[in-house]
Amino acid sequence: MERVKGGWVYIMTNGAHGTLYIGVTANLPARITRHREGRGSEFCREHGLVRLVYAERHDDIRDAVAREKAMKKWKRQWKLRLIRRLNPDWRDLYEDLTLL
């Protein structure tokens, strides 16, 4: 059976309860660094989304992609509730990436 790399679903914002961006990646630290440098996505660059407020690891990148697609269909309130439950202060988790 083919071995598949893991992946991450993550949420970026420009501030507490601000604009949200949901993405998926196999390399979270590198992807978030690109977003913060304005090289990650046009949407993040246009809206100043540089704060990582949520990250969810999956053993299989295909599961991460499926989760990202599902989350993008969620109502905004559901996304806010998810962030508040795991990161109530909307702390930027970027500094924690060195621990991954």
N, CA and C of each residue as an Amber inpcrd file, in Angstrom:
protein
   300
   0.8440000  -1.1910000   0.0000000   0.0000000   0.0000000   0.0000000
   0.8810000   1.2430000   0.0000000   0.4630000   2.2400000  -0.7370000
   1.2030000   3.4980000  -0.8690000   1.1840000   4.2790000   0.4480000
   2.3480000   4.7450000   0.8630000   2.4310000   5.5540000   2.0750000
   2.1640000   7.0160000   1.7070000   1.2860000   7.6480000   2.4650000
   0.8920000   9.0300000   2.1900000   1.3260000   9.9020000   3.3530000
   1.8890000  11.0600000   3.0270000   2.3020000  12.0050000   4.0660000
   1.1010000  12.6040000   4.7830000   1.3670000  13.0460000   5.9970000
   0.3330000  13.7280000   6.7690000   0.1240000  15.1410000   6.2690000
  -0.8320000  15.8000000   6.8750000  -1.1250000  17.1700000   6.4770000
  -1.7840000  17.9410000   7.6030000  -1.9930000  19.1910000   7.3420000
  -2.5620000  20.1330000   8.3140000  -3.6920000  20.9280000   7.6830000
  -4.7320000  21.1700000   8.4500000  -5.7570000  22.1540000   8.1120000
  -5.4920000  23.3140000   9.0600000  -5.5440000  24.5320000   8.5600000
  -5.2190000  25.6800000   9.4110000  -6.1320000  26.8500000   9.0780000
  -6.2150000  27.7680000  10.0540000  -7.0060000  28.9870000   9.8500000
  -6.1310000  30.1910000  10.1540000  -6.1140000  31.1200000   9.2090000
  -5.3950000  32.3910000   9.3450000  -6.4340000  33.5000000   9.4980000
  -6.0190000  34.5890000  10.1820000  -6.9020000  35.7470000  10.3310000
  -6.0600000  37.0140000  10.4300000  -6.7440000  38.1550000  10.4170000
  -6.0650000  39.4390000  10.5890000  -6.3330000  40.0110000  11.9770000
  -7.0690000  39.2810000  12.8020000  -7.3610000  39.7190000  14.1630000
  -8.5220000  38.9330000  14.7240000  -8.7320000  39.0600000  16.0160000
  -9.8250000  38.3390000  16.6700000 -11.1430000  38.6240000  15.9670000
 -11.8270000  37.5810000  15.5640000 -13.1210000  37.6530000  14.8860000
 -13.0520000  38.3820000  13.5510000 -11.8600000  38.4390000  12.9580000
 -11.6760000  39.1150000  11.6650000 -11.9440000  38.1900000  10.4930000
 -11.3880000  38.5510000   9.3540000 -11.5090000  37.7500000   8.1440000
 -10.7960000  36.4230000   8.3670000 -11.3910000  35.3330000   7.8740000
 -10.8220000  34.0000000   8.0580000 -10.4100000  33.3950000   6.7260000
  -9.3160000  32.6300000   6.7670000  -8.8430000  31.8650000   5.6110000
  -8.5560000  30.4590000   6.0880000  -9.1300000  29.4670000   5.4400000
  -8.8740000  28.0700000   5.7730000  -8.0110000  27.4740000   4.6710000
  -6.9190000  26.8380000   5.0730000  -6.0190000  26.2360000   4.1070000
  -5.5900000  24.8430000   4.5300000  -4.8750000  24.1810000   3.6370000
  -4.3480000  22.8430000   3.9010000  -2.9250000  22.7840000   3.3730000
  -2.0600000  22.0550000   4.0710000  -0.6670000  21.9550000   3.6670000
  -0.0350000  20.7110000   4.2690000   1.0510000  20.2540000   3.6600000
   1.8210000  19.1450000   4.2230000   2.9140000  19.6850000   5.1480000
   3.2960000  20.9530000   4.9570000   4.3840000  21.5440000   5.7430000
   3.8810000  22.8460000   6.3670000   3.3360000  22.7530000   7.5670000
   2.7060000  23.9130000   8.1930000   3.6780000  25.0710000   8.4560000
   4.8290000  24.8400000   9.0710000   5.7270000  25.9830000   9.3230000
   6.1050000  26.7470000   8.0500000   6.4290000  26.0170000   6.9810000
   6.8260000  26.6710000   5.7310000   5.6540000  27.4420000   5.1230000
   4.4720000  26.8610000   5.1620000   3.3080000  27.5090000   4.5570000
   2.9310000  28.7850000   5.3090000   2.9540000  28.7440000   6.6430000
   2.5920000  29.9190000   7.4280000   3.6400000  31.0110000   7.2460000
   4.8930000  30.6220000   7.1520000   5.9530000  31.6100000   6.8840000
   5.6890000  32.3130000   5.5590000   5.3040000  31.5460000   4.5400000
   4.9920000  32.1570000   3.2310000   3.8270000  33.1280000   3.3480000
   2.7830000  32.7440000   4.0710000   1.6490000  33.6640000   4.2640000
   2.1210000  34.9580000   4.9290000   2.9150000  34.8320000   5.9630000
   3.3590000  36.0100000   6.7180000   4.2530000  36.9230000   5.8780000
   4.9360000  36.3360000   4.8990000   5.8000000  37.1150000   4.0070000
   5.0500000  37.6270000   2.7840000   3.7390000  37.3370000   2.7010000
   2.9490000  37.8010000   1.5680000   3.0750000  36.9360000   0.3340000
   3.6050000  35.7130000   0.4930000   3.7970000  34.8170000  -0.6440000
   2.9110000  33.5710000  -0.5720000   1.9800000  33.5220000   0.3970000
   1.1830000  32.3140000   0.6090000  -0.0290000  32.2050000  -0.2870000
  -0.8690000  33.2120000  -0.2700000  -2.0490000  33.2330000  -1.1300000
  -2.4310000  34.6820000  -1.3630000  -3.0440000  34.9120000  -2.4910000
  -3.4730000  36.2690000  -2.8260000  -4.5020000  36.7750000  -1.8170000
  -5.4230000  35.8930000  -1.3970000  -6.4640000  36.2850000  -0.4420000
  -5.8400000  36.7450000   0.8740000  -4.8950000  35.9660000   1.4000000
  -4.2380000  36.3460000   2.6640000  -3.4720000  37.6540000   2.5050000
  -2.8050000  37.8160000   1.4010000  -2.0350000  39.0380000   1.1550000
  -2.9640000  40.2540000   1.0790000  -4.0660000  40.1290000   0.3390000
  -4.9990000  41.2480000   0.1700000  -5.6710000  41.6620000   1.4770000
  -5.9070000  40.6910000   2.3650000  -6.6360000  40.9680000   3.6040000
  -5.7330000  41.0590000   4.8310000  -4.4310000  40.9510000   4.6330000
  -3.5020000  41.0640000   5.7560000  -3.6370000  39.9430000   6.7730000
  -3.8760000  38.7360000   6.2940000  -4.0650000  37.5950000   7.1860000
  -2.7090000  36.9780000   7.5170000  -2.1720000  37.3100000   8.6570000
  -0.8440000  36.8180000   9.0450000  -0.8630000  36.0880000  10.3910000
  -2.0180000  36.0140000  11.0360000  -2.1060000  35.3820000  12.3540000
  -2.6760000  33.9650000  12.2170000  -1.8880000  32.9730000  12.6200000
  -2.3420000  31.5830000  12.6590000  -3.1050000  31.3730000  13.9640000
  -4.4000000  31.0480000  13.8700000  -5.2070000  30.8970000  15.0860000
  -5.7220000  29.4750000  15.2990000  -5.5280000  28.6010000  14.3150000
  -5.9960000  27.2210000  14.4520000  -5.1890000  26.3220000  13.5400000
  -4.8380000  25.1390000  14.0410000  -4.1430000  24.1360000  13.2290000
  -4.5560000  22.7570000  13.7030000  -4.8090000  21.8930000  12.7460000
  -5.3040000  20.5490000  13.0280000  -4.5030000  19.5620000  12.1880000
  -3.8070000  18.6230000  12.8530000  -2.9550000  17.6680000  12.1460000
  -3.7380000  16.4230000  11.7520000  -3.4130000  15.9050000  10.5680000
  -3.9970000  14.6560000  10.0700000  -2.8640000  13.7460000   9.6120000
  -2.9880000  12.4640000   9.8670000  -1.9520000  11.5050000   9.4730000
  -1.8750000  11.3250000   7.9600000  -2.9580000  11.6010000   7.2840000
  -3.0390000  11.4210000   5.8310000  -3.4740000  12.7470000   5.2050000
  -2.7100000  13.2510000   4.2530000  -3.0110000  14.5320000   3.6190000
  -4.4000000  14.5170000   2.9840000  -4.8390000  13.3520000   2.5200000
  -6.1710000  13.2700000   1.9020000  -7.2720000  13.5710000   2.9260000
  -7.0590000  13.1570000   4.1720000  -8.0190000  13.4760000   5.2290000
  -8.0110000  14.9740000   5.5210000  -6.8230000  15.5750000   5.4830000
  -6.7150000  17.0170000   5.7070000  -7.4400000  17.7900000   4.6080000
  -7.2820000  17.3550000   3.3720000  -7.9580000  18.0140000   2.2400000
  -9.4760000  17.8880000   2.3790000  -9.9570000  16.7090000   2.7550000
 -11.3970000  16.5150000   2.9400000 -11.9250000  17.3990000   4.0680000
 -11.1690000  17.4960000   5.1520000 -11.5840000  18.3280000   6.2890000
 -11.6110000  19.8040000   5.8830000 -10.5930000  20.2440000   5.1320000
 -10.5600000  21.6360000   4.6640000 -11.7940000  21.9460000   3.8210000
 -12.1220000  21.0710000   2.9040000 -13.2840000  21.2910000   2.0390000
 -14.5600000  21.3700000   2.8600000 -14.6910000  20.4970000   3.8510000
 -15.8810000  20.5180000   4.7040000 -15.9490000  21.8120000   5.5090000
 -14.8270000  22.2150000   6.1060000 -14.8060000  23.4250000   6.9350000
 -15.1190000  24.6800000   6.1250000 -14.7010000  24.7090000   4.8680000
 -14.9680000  25.8780000   4.0270000 -16.4720000  26.0470000   3.7730000
 -17.2420000  24.9700000   3.9340000 -18.6920000  25.0340000   3.7510000
 -19.4180000  25.3990000   5.0400000 -18.7100000  25.4030000   6.1510000
 -19.3290000  25.7100000   7.4470000 -19.8190000  27.1430000   7.4920000
 -20.7950000  27.3700000   8.3550000 -21.2130000  28.7300000   8.6670000
 -20.0920000  29.4110000   9.4370000 -19.9690000  30.7030000   9.2700000
 -18.9130000  31.4650000   9.9480000 -18.9410000  31.2390000  11.4630000
 -20.1340000  31.2050000  12.0370000 -20.2540000  31.0400000  13.4890000
 -19.6330000  29.7310000  13.9600000 -19.7400000  28.6720000  13.1610000
 -19.1430000  27.3820000  13.5240000 -17.6220000  27.4940000  13.5500000
 -17.0680000  28.2190000  12.5860000 -15.6140000  28.3980000  12.5280000
 -15.1350000  29.2020000  13.7330000 -15.8620000  30.2660000  14.0580000
 -15.4960000  31.0820000  15.2140000 -15.5520000  30.2620000  16.5000000
 -16.5660000  29.4250000  16.6240000 -16.7120000  28.5880000  17.8160000
 -15.5430000  27.6080000  17.9320000 -15.1320000  27.0250000  16.8220000
 -13.9990000  26.0990000  16.8230000 -12.7310000  26.8060000  17.3050000
 -12.4750000  27.9890000  16.7830000 -11.2870000  28.7480000  17.1830000
 -11.3620000  29.1160000  18.6610000 -12.4990000  29.6440000  19.0810000
 -12.6440000  30.0620000  20.4890000 -12.4900000  28.8970000  21.4580000
 -12.9490000  27.7180000  21.0560000 -12.8580000  26.5540000  21.9370000
 -11.4010000  26.1530000  22.1730000 -10.5780000  26.2120000  21.1330000
  -9.1970000  25.7560000  21.2470000  -8.1830000  26.8830000  21.4290000
  -8.5800000  28.1000000  21.0970000  -7.6780000  29.2470000  21.2010000
  -8.5110000  30.4740000  21.6060000  -9.0310000  30.4710000  22.8450000
  -9.9790000  31.5150000  23.2570000  -9.4390000  32.9400000  23.1890000
  -8.1350000  33.1120000  23.2890000  -7.5350000  34.4510000  23.2330000
  -7.1250000  34.8520000  21.8160000  -7.3930000  33.9980000  20.8420000
  -7.0210000  34.2530000  19.4520000  -5.5190000  34.5430000  19.3470000
  -4.7480000  33.8220000  20.1510000  -3.2980000  33.9780000  20.1690000
  -2.7080000  33.5280000  18.8350000  -1.6750000  34.2110000  18.3700000
  -0.9810000  33.8090000  17.1450000  -0.1500000  32.5720000  17.4730000
  -0.4620000  31.4660000  16.8390000   0.2080000  30.1970000  17.1210000
   1.5040000  30.0100000  16.3370000   1.8760000  31.0140000  15.5670000
   3.0670000  30.9060000  14.7170000   4.3130000  30.5550000  15.5230000
   4.4780000  31.1900000  16.6820000   5.6710000  30.9290000  17.4980000
   5.7110000  29.4850000  17.9890000   4.5580000  28.8400000  18.1190000
   4.5060000  27.4460000  18.5650000   4.9520000  26.4630000  17.4870000
   5.0750000  26.9140000  16.2470000   5.4250000  26.0090000  15.1660000
   6.8110000  25.4070000  15.3270000   7.6830000  26.0610000  16.0540000
   9.0160000  25.4990000  16.2690000   8.9390000  24.2470000  17.1390000
   7.8210000  24.0510000  17.8320000   7.6420000  22.8940000  18.6900000
   7.1030000  21.6830000  17.9260000   6.6980000  21.8790000  16.6660000
   6.1160000  20.7840000  15.8740000   7.1770000  19.8540000  15.3440000
